[in-house]
């Protein structure tokens, strides 16, 4: 078993894709155990074909790609600028607010960074903001993306841990808003010290016009949350609704996307979905091998020897995940940790929805921690800012994020209050 984990980690360090590392490591262990290799194909096929919630992933990817292509991001940015651009350091606040709105449509941190990032950074640099600061705000704000529903990582976590995706979606709303507030407080501090500019106070007409232009994208998260809360559709069906809504906006209402653009969006969605599904399929085999060797039980026994206090366990686990995020891609951590930890946490009396939201937020912090921070690479790529400059400028923004993480760990009500209010106690 130890060799399988060593093979997996070694291949990750060498730069092989997550899906291939999981597949090769699982194949190695199956051969060592003398298990028929047909089992691997069966497990991979079953994990994809038998998971209804997993259908949400391609549709949320499709919705996010449509929003990025169909003129929606420009409207969101314009509305956010009118609303908060007149505060000191206004474009920094605009960056965060635009991420909050866009996160309610894409479900992906990297879609936020890639879609809005270039526009946000260009506007900030033109207004005289330091390039490193502009990029750092963009990286930090994209952490909000998977917290406010919809959320692709929450769908994957729900599938892996067998947890209600609807409760996870609702549980991420308050933490997402807390994250936005904490970042805006830090931006205000920087803006005052560096005398960053602000926009003129908008007129009522400017607010009305920008709101009118952006109202249809803005209500997308409300449609998704209300639909799930009132039982009109499941989280998976909500993904379909979001895709159809985005398609109508992009091609029917705004008419900023052509048929050739739609073909490109579909192809991009297919490529991204294939990548996710391959990861899920190989992860299923990996998790099955771990379970066959009783790894979850051994891990549970080991953790419970450290402490039987739920809060202490949560702090220890999250500290380990935070450190791991410096060196291992977030999805890889989720695939390895969730199947093994989920039964242990339930046995220890920890709410799986609480842990799921905290866990995903912790992984998102890893997007901005070098040397493997994927968010840093994406923003560096779309903006032209050097990776080293961006990494240094992002360090102060880790402080509010870690502070929010600690608050979420010690106060589960920040996560569980809204699901319990809307859907009732578990």
C-alpha positions in Angstrom: 0.0 0.0 0.0 2.8 2.3 0.9 4.4 1.7 -2.5 1.2 2.7 -4.3 1.1 6.0 -2.5 4.8 6.5 -3.2 4.3 5.8 -6.9 1.4 8.3 -7.0 3.3 11.0 -5.2 6.4 10.4 -7.3 4.5 10.8 -10.6 2.8 13.9 -9.4 6.2 15.5 -8.5 7.4 14.6 -12.0 4.5 16.6 -13.5 2.3 13.8 -14.8 -1.4 14.7 -14.9 -3.6 13.8 -11.9 -5.7 11.3 -13.8 -2.7 9.4 -15.1 -0.9 9.3 -11.7 -4.0 7.9 -10.1 -4.5 5.3 -12.8 -0.9 4.2 -12.9 -0.6 3.9 -9.1 -3.9 2.0 -8.9 -2.8 -0.3 -11.7 0.5 -1.0 -9.9 -1.3 -2.0 -6.7 -3.9 -4.2 -8.5 -1.0 -6.1 -10.2 0.8 -6.5 -6.9 -2.4 -7.8 -5.3 -3.1 -10.2 -8.2 -6.5 -8.6 -8.9 -7.8 -9.2 -12.5 -7.2 -6.0 -14.4 -10.7 -6.1 -15.8 -11.8 -4.8 -12.3 -10.1 -1.5 -13.1 -12.1 -1.0 -16.3 -15.3 -2.0 -14.5 -14.8 0.4 -11.6 -13.9 3.3 -14.0 -17.0 2.7 -16.1 -19.3 2.3 -13.1 -18.1 5.5 -11.4 -19.0 7.6 -14.5 -22.2 5.9 -15.6 -23.9 5.4 -12.2 -23.5 8.9 -10.8 -26.4 11.2 -11.5 -25.0 14.2 -9.5 -21.8 14.0 -11.7 -24.0 15.1 -14.6 -24.0 18.6 -13.1 -20.3 19.1 -13.9 -20.4 19.4 -17.7 -23.4 21.7 -17.5 -21.9 24.0 -15.0 -18.7 24.1 -17.1 -20.8 24.8 -20.2 -22.7 27.7 -18.4 -19.4 29.2 -17.3 -17.9 29.0 -20.8 -21.1 30.6 -22.2 -20.9 33.5 -19.7 -17.3 34.1 -20.6 -18.0 34.2 -24.3 -21.4 35.8 -24.5 -20.7 39.3 -23.2 -21.8 38.6 -19.6 -18.4 39.3 -17.9 -18.2 42.9 -19.2 -21.7 43.6 -17.9 -20.9 42.2 -14.5 -17.7 44.2 -14.3 -19.5 47.4 -15.3 -22.2 47.0 -12.7 -19.6 46.2 -9.9 -17.7 49.3 -10.9 -20.7 51.5 -10.6 -21.6 50.0 -7.2 -18.2 50.1 -5.4 -15.8 51.8 -7.6 -16.2 55.1 -5.8 -14.7 53.7 -2.6 -11.0 54.2 -1.9 -9.1 51.6 -3.9 -12.3 51.2 -5.9 -11.2 48.9 -8.6 -9.9 46.4 -6.0 -13.3 46.3 -4.5 -14.8 46.0 -8.0 -12.6 43.0 -8.6 -13.9 41.2 -5.5 -17.6 42.1 -6.1 -17.4 41.0 -9.7 -16.0 37.6 -8.5 -18.9 37.3 -6.1 -21.4 37.8 -8.9 -19.6 35.7 -11.5 -19.1 32.8 -9.0 -22.9 32.5 -8.9 -22.7 31.4 -12.6 -19.5 29.5 -13.3 -18.9 27.4 -10.2 -15.1 27.5 -10.9 -12.3 29.5 -9.5 -10.2 29.2 -12.6 -13.1 30.3 -14.9 -13.3 33.4 -12.7 -9.6 34.1 -13.0 -9.4 33.4 -16.7 -12.7 35.1 -17.6 -12.7 38.3 -15.5 -9.0 38.4 -14.7 -7.6 40.0 -17.8 -10.3 42.7 -17.9 -9.9 43.5 -14.1 -6.1 43.6 -14.2 -6.0 45.8 -17.3 -8.4 48.3 -15.8 -6.5 48.4 -12.5 -3.1 48.9 -14.2 -4.5 51.6 -16.5 -5.8 53.4 -13.3 -2.3 53.4 -11.7 -2.5 50.3 -9.5 0.7 48.3 -8.9 0.7 45.3 -11.3 1.5 42.9 -8.5 -1.3 44.2 -6.3 -3.7 44.0 -9.2 -2.9 40.4 -9.9 -2.9 39.4 -6.3 -6.4 40.8 -5.8 -7.5 38.8 -8.8 -6.0 35.6 -7.5 -7.4 36.1 -4.0 -10.9 36.9 -5.3 -11.1 33.9 -7.5 -11.1 31.8 -4.3 -14.7 32.9 -3.8 -15.8 31.2 -7.1 -16.4 27.6 -5.7 -17.9 28.9 -2.4 -21.0 30.7 -3.7 -23.3 28.2 -5.6 -23.0 26.7 -8.1 -19.7 25.0 -7.3 -18.0 22.3 -9.3 -15.7 21.2 -6.4 -18.8 20.9 -4.2 -20.4 18.6 -6.7 -17.3 16.4 -6.8 -17.0 16.4 -3.0 -20.7 15.5 -2.7 -20.2 12.5 -5.1 -17.0 11.3 -3.3 -18.4 11.7 0.3 -22.1 10.9 -0.5 -23.2 14.2 1.0 -26.2 16.4 -0.1 -25.0 18.7 -2.8 -27.9 21.0 -2.1 -26.8 21.5 1.5 -23.2 22.0 0.4 -24.3 24.7 -2.1 -26.3 26.6 0.6 -23.5 26.1 3.2 -21.0 27.9 1.0 -23.0 31.2 0.7 -22.1 32.8 4.0 -18.4 31.7 3.8 -18.2 33.2 0.3 -19.6 36.5 1.5 -17.3 36.4 4.5 -14.3 35.9 2.2 -15.3 38.9 0.0 -15.7 41.1 3.1 -12.3 40.1 4.5 -10.6 40.8 1.2 -12.3 44.2 0.8 -11.1 45.2 4.3 -7.5 44.4 3.4 -7.9 46.2 0.0 -9.1 49.3 1.9 -6.0 49.2 4.1 -3.7 49.0 1.2 -5.6 51.7 -0.7 -5.3 54.1 2.2 -1.5 53.4 2.6 -0.8 53.7 -1.1 -3.3 56.4 -1.9 -5.0 54.3 -4.7 -7.6 56.2 -6.7 -11.3 55.9 -6.7 -14.0 56.5 -9.3 -16.4 59.5 -9.1 -19.6 58.8 -7.2 -22.1 57.5 -9.8 -25.3 59.3 -10.7 -28.6 57.6 -10.2 -28.9 57.2 -14.0 -25.5 55.4 -14.2 -26.6 53.0 -11.5 -29.9 52.4 -13.2 -28.3 51.8 -16.6 -25.6 49.4 -15.3 -28.1 47.5 -13.2 -30.4 47.2 -16.2 -27.6 45.8 -18.3 -26.5 43.3 -15.7 -29.7 42.3 -14.0 -30.2 39.1 -15.9 -26.8 37.6 -15.1 -27.0 38.9 -11.5 -30.2 36.9 -10.7 -28.6 33.6 -11.9 -27.4 32.5 -8.4 -30.8 33.5 -7.0 -32.5 31.2 -9.6 -30.3 28.3 -8.7 -30.5 28.7 -4.9 -34.3 29.3 -4.9 -34.9 26.4 -7.3 -33.0 24.0 -5.1 -34.4 25.4 -1.8 -38.0 25.2 -2.9 -37.6 21.8 -4.6 -38.2 22.9 -8.1 -35.1 21.1 -9.3 -32.2 19.1 -7.9 -28.6 20.5 -8.0 -28.0 18.4 -11.2 -31.1 19.8 -12.8 -30.0 23.3 -11.7 -26.9 22.9 -13.8 -29.1 22.3 -16.8 -31.2 25.3 -16.0 -28.1 27.5 -15.6 -26.8 26.3 -19.0 -30.0 27.0 -20.8 -30.3 30.4 -19.1 -26.7 31.3 -20.1 -27.4 30.1 -23.7 -30.5 32.3 -23.9 -28.7 35.3 -22.5 -25.6 34.9 -24.8 -27.4 34.1 -28.1 -31.0 35.3 -27.6 -30.9 38.4 -25.4 -27.4 39.9 -25.8 -26.7 38.3 -29.2 -23.0 38.6 -28.7 -22.2 35.0 -29.5 -22.3 33.5 -32.9 -22.9 29.9 -34.0 -19.1 29.5 -34.5 -18.5 30.8 -31.0 -21.0 28.3 -29.7 -19.2 25.4 -31.4 -16.0 26.5 -29.8 -17.7 26.7 -26.3 -19.1 23.2 -26.8 -15.7 21.8 -27.8 -14.0 23.5 -24.8 -16.7 22.1 -22.5 -16.2 18.6 -23.9 -12.5 18.8 -23.4 -12.8 20.0 -19.8 -15.5 17.5 -19.0 -13.4 14.6 -20.4 -10.6 15.7 -18.1 -12.8 15.8 -15.0 -14.5 12.5 -15.8 -11.2 10.7 -16.4 -10.0 12.0 -13.0 -13.2 10.8 -11.3 -12.9 7.4 -13.0 -9.3 6.8 -12.0 -10.0 8.2 -8.6 -12.8 5.7 -8.1 -10.3 2.9 -8.7 -7.8 4.5 -6.4 -10.4 4.9 -3.6 -11.6 1.3 -4.1 -8.0 0.0 -3.7 -7.6 2.1 -0.5 -10.8 0.7 0.9 -9.8 -2.9 0.0 -6.7 -2.4 2.1 -8.7 -0.9 4.9 -6.8 2.3 4.7 -9.8 4.4 5.9 -10.2 2.3 9.0 -6.4 2.6 9.7 -6.5 6.3 9.2 -9.5 6.7 11.4 -7.8 4.7 14.2 -4.6 6.9 13.8 -6.5 10.1 13.9 -8.6 9.2 16.9 -5.4 8.4 18.8 -4.4 12.0 18.4 -7.6 13.4 19.8 -11.2 12.5 20.2 -12.2 16.2 20.3 -14.0 17.2 17.0 -12.6 20.7 17.0 -9.0 19.5 17.6 -9.4 17.0 14.8 -10.7 19.6 12.4 -7.8 21.9 13.2 -5.2 19.2 12.8 -6.7 18.0 9.5 -7.0 21.4 8.0 -3.5 22.4 9.0 -2.3 19.3 7.2 -4.4 20.1 4.1 -3.2 23.7 4.1 0.4 22.6 4.0 -0.3 19.9 1.4 -1.9 22.6 -0.8 1.6 24.2 -1.3 2.8 21.0 -3.0 -0.2 19.0 -4.3 -3.0 20.1 -6.7 -6.3 20.5 -4.9 -8.3 17.9 -6.8 -5.6 15.3 -6.1 -5.9 16.1 -2.3 -9.7 15.8 -2.5 -9.6 12.4 -4.3 -7.1 11.0 -1.8 -8.5 12.5 1.4 -12.3 12.5 1.1 -13.0 8.8 0.6 -10.6 7.9 3.5 -11.7 10.7 5.9 -15.5 10.9 5.4 -16.4 7.9 7.5 -13.9 8.9 10.2 -15.4 12.4 10.5 -18.9 11.2 10.8 -17.9 8.7 13.5 -16.2 11.6 15.4 -19.4 13.6 15.3 -18.3 16.2 12.7 -21.0 17.4 10.4 -20.0 16.3 6.8 -21.5 19.5 5.3 -19.5 21.7 7.6 -16.3 19.8 6.9 -17.0 19.7 3.1 -17.3 23.5 2.9 -14.3 24.1 5.1 -12.3 21.5 3.2 -13.1 23.1 -0.2 -12.3 26.6 1.0 -9.0 25.2 2.3 -8.2 23.7 -1.1 -9.1 27.0 -2.8 -6.5 28.8 -0.7 -4.0 26.4 -2.3 -4.7 28.1 -5.6 -2.6 31.0 -4.5 0.2 29.3 -2.6 3.5 28.7 -4.5 5.1 26.7 -5.9 2.0 24.8 -7.2 -0.6 27.6 -7.0 -2.7 27.0 -10.2 -4.5 30.3 -9.7 -1.1 32.1 -9.8 -0.2 30.4 -13.1 -3.6 31.3 -14.7 -3.5 34.9 -13.7 0.1 35.2 -14.6 -0.7 33.8 -18.0 -3.7 36.1 -18.8 -2.0 39.2 -17.4 1.7 38.9 -18.3 2.7 39.5 -14.7 5.8 37.5 -13.7 4.9 34.5 -11.5 7.5 35.5 -8.9 6.1 39.1 -8.7 2.5 37.7 -8.4 3.4 35.2 -5.7 5.1 37.8 -3.5 2.3 40.3 -3.8 -0.3 37.5 -3.0 1.3 36.7 0.4 -0.6 39.4 2.4 -3.9 38.2 1.0 -3.4 34.8 2.6 -3.9 36.4 6.0 -7.7 37.2 5.6 -8.3 33.9 3.9 -6.7 31.9 6.7 -8.6 34.0 9.3 -11.9 33.1 7.6 -10.8 29.5 7.5 -10.2 29.5 11.2 -13.5 31.2 11.8 -15.3 28.5 9.7 -13.6 25.7 11.6 -14.4 27.0 15.1 -17.9 28.2 14.3 -19.8 25.6 12.3 -22.9 27.8 12.3 -21.4 30.0 9.6 -21.7 27.0 7.3 -24.7 25.1 8.7 -27.1 28.0 9.5 -28.4 28.6 6.0 -28.9 24.9 5.0 -30.7 24.3 8.3 -32.8 27.4 7.8 -33.9 26.6 4.2 -33.9 22.8 4.2 -34.4 22.1 7.9 -32.0 20.4 10.3 -30.4 17.2 9.2 
